[in-house]
Amino acid sequence: MSLKERMDALKAKHATLENQLHLETQRPFPSAEELSRLKREKLKIKDELARLGAMHESTIH
């Protein structure tokens, strides 16, 4: 898998998690545990995207 493909896959996963987070918050009694899990997962992906973006930038220059 190329770097671009990996980043695209992570962006898609991030969007899916964002949607799940939105759906959870719309429930009458959102699960605090589920909200926390989704937010942690999104943050991991965001960090990975930042790391890969920095790696990509360093290979260009």
C-alpha positions in Angstrom: 0.0 0.0 0.0 1.4 3.4 -1.0 1.6 6.3 1.4 -1.2 8.0 -0.4 -3.4 4.9 -0.2 -2.7 4.6 3.5 -3.6 8.2 4.1 -6.8 7.9 2.1 -7.8 4.8 4.1 -7.1 6.6 7.3 -9.1 9.7 6.2 -12.0 7.4 5.3 -11.8 5.7 8.7 -11.7 9.1 10.4 -14.8 10.2 8.5 -16.6 6.9 9.6 -15.7 7.5 13.2 -16.9 11.1 12.9 -20.2 9.8 11.7 -20.4 7.2 14.5 -19.6 9.9 17.0 -22.4 12.1 15.6 -24.9 9.2 15.7 -24.0 8.4 19.3 -24.5 12.0 20.4 -28.0 12.0 18.9 -29.1 9.1 21.0 -31.4 9.9 23.9 -28.8 8.6 26.4 -25.4 8.6 24.7 -22.8 6.2 26.1 -20.0 8.1 27.7 -17.7 5.1 27.3 -18.5 4.8 23.6 -18.1 8.5 23.0 -14.7 8.4 24.7 -13.6 5.3 22.7 -14.6 7.0 19.4 -12.8 10.2 20.3 -9.6 8.3 21.3 -9.8 6.3 18.0 -10.2 9.5 16.0 -7.3 11.1 17.8 -5.1 8.1 17.0 -5.9 8.4 13.3 -5.4 12.2 13.3 -2.0 11.7 14.9 -1.1 8.9 12.4 -2.2 11.2 9.5 0.0 14.0 10.9 3.0 11.6 11.2 2.5 10.3 7.6 2.0 13.9 6.3 5.3 14.9 7.9 7.0 11.8 6.5 5.6 12.7 3.0 6.8 16.3 3.3 10.3 15.2 4.2 10.5 12.9 1.2 9.4 15.8 -1.1 12.1 18.2 0.1 
